[in-house]
Every structure is written in structure tokens, then in C-alpha cells.
Amino acid sequence: MASVIQEKIMRPNVGNTDRIIRAVLGVVLLSLLFVLDGNIRWVGLLGLVMIGTAAIRFCPVYPLIGLDTCEKK
């Protein structure tokens, strides 16, 4: 039962092009941790979110706005 719910909720919704863009943007944002000073450094931590969503192919915001960038079969 849990796997059926997880399959419906966490179905991959990030396509290949989207994954590449997220990964590159994530690395760029993560590098800001080492460049920026002060209170703005938290922006670099957003890179971890971008890399994470690219790795698991699921963006939790996409279902809320009805977006899916995966190829349809």
C-alpha cells in the first residue's frame, strides 16, 4: 500500500533537459557559498536543493502548479 501511494506522489516529474539545467544551476549556486560573504551566503545552499531534485528526478513544487517536464510515453 505504501509503495502505491509513494509511486503516485513521488512519480518522476523532472525531464532530462530540466535535470541538466538544475544540476548546472545547482553547482553554480553551491559555489556561491565560497564566494559570497555575510547574510547572502544562504543562497548558495539553494544549490543543494537544485542538485537534489535533479538527482531524484522529483520536484515537490511541480505537482502543486501542475507542471511535468518528463517525456510522455
N, C-alpha and C positions, 0 to 999 in steps of 0.2 A: 504494500500500500504506500509506504513512504517513497519508494522509487518512482511510482506513478506520479505522485504529487511533485516530487523533485524534477521529474522529466518535463512536466508541464510548466513548472515555474522557472526552472533554470535551463530551458532549452536554448542552445546557442543562438544568439541574435546579432553577432558581430561578424561581418563578412571578411574576406581576405584583404581587400583593399583597406577597409576600416582598421583591421588589425595592424597592418604595416604603418598606417598613419599614427595610430595610437602608440605603437612601440617607439617610433622615431620621436614623436612629441613627448613621450614619457621620458626617454633618455635626455632630451633637451631640458625638460623641466627639472629632472633629477640633478642635472649638472648645475642648476642654479643654486642648489644647496651650498656648493663650494664657492660660488661667485658672489652671491648677494650677502649683504650684512644687515643686521638689525631685524626688525619685525616682519619683513617681507620674505624671509627665508622659508616660511611655511609653504609658499608657492611651489618650492622645489619638491615638497612631499606629495604634491598632486601627481608628480611623475610616477610614483609608486602605484597610485590608483590606475593611471593610464596603462602602465605595463601589466598590472594585474588583470585588468579587464581584457587586454589583448591576449594574455596567456590562457585565460579560462574561456574566452570567446563569449562572454556574457556581460552585458552592461545592464545594471539594475534600473537605470533611468529609461531605457528604450521601451520596455513594456508599458510604462506609465504614460508615455507620449505616443505609443502605437507605432514605433519605428522598428524595423528589422532589416539589416543590411546583408543578411545571408542570401545566397543564391537559392531560388526556389527550384525544387525538383519536379 
